[in-house]
């Protein structure tokens, strides 16, 4: 069995935004844009929140993303731990 993460749909990635960053009215038109890192994390550079992607499905739960906020991108576990 492979440990490769499920592929994230590019169209979905283009639509998703960090809900925390969206609250910042000064962030501009493309506020909360997320970047896929390690194939299994969505990272918002504005807020620092990091959302895990499990089985190709992003867990857009603010409380969970907040837990990973202070973890450096290079130190994020791959794959993300279960909920």
ABEGO torsion letter per residue (X at the ends): XBABBBBBBAAAAAABBBAAAAABAAAEAABGBBBBBGGABBBBAAAGBBBBBBGGBBBBBAAAAAAAAABBAAABBOBBBBX
